[in-house]
């Protein structure tokens, strides 16, 4: 009889420094690379791995590792990008969860299927994008979402979820709640609307339009602008370890916002559709004097206080200590609790 678990290649005591963009040292007791749904089912059928706790790892751009991993680490490496359907009002594009998100943005533009350009250069994989409901410059993943496939880590069944079932929120989804650690996202489908309309309602983009004199930019122009803006603000993880924005921008009521403005008229804030206000976490951190400071080998990036960086040789506990010190100082001054974006393990 064929053993469905026989074809699994297990890597023992696998170093994870290269698999997390902060460059933190950690070791996976057992690591399995997932290239398709069958690999997940093989793990579940395996006599040793099947019942063991699992940890799903994508590009490692949204995780802070503070310890070695006794769990079976499932390294998602599902590939492929294609057009699955073209309708009168949209292109439906599918990508494997292991593809780099930025590669998908470039691929869709190259094929003449615009709509993702505002989310260029967001680090991480396609599979991590819905977990975090990634977003930038006025656009969130949920605005372009069609459906995704996920494999249940108990039954091994493939389940397709629509937007409502994913329970998207600000940097949030069901994969951070009820389905956390219970499923592996394998494929994502996005709906890119026709006709294309630019999303330009952001200060940095308005500045680019004023600088260039281009007031009706093409998708590729917006893509280039976003890449330039992000590169000027954010360090390249290949050069300086980081996970991008470390804290969520806090949401406050109109009353709370007025109270903070009364004390700090310069606070950067954006009105939201639901009447709340989003405050710029980077501004709050900078106002508390953290830019350029460090605890051990973990520091606050000199050009953008929202980004914590590995100054070389940082360990997870130093990052956590720095993050907690920042949270305490922002709460002490503004009465606002900052929430980390990355998963701290």
Helices and strands as residue ranges (DSSP letters): E 10-15, G 17-19, E 27-34, H 37-45, E 54-57, E 63-64, E 69-76, E 81-86, E 90-96, H 101-110, G 117-119, H 126-132, E 135-136, E 139-140, G 141-143, E 145-152, E 158-161, H 163-166, G 174-176, E 183-193, H 203-212, H 219-233, E 241-245, E 251-252, H 254-263, E 269-271, E 277-279, H 281-287, E 294-295, E 298-300, E 307-310, H 316-334, E 343-344
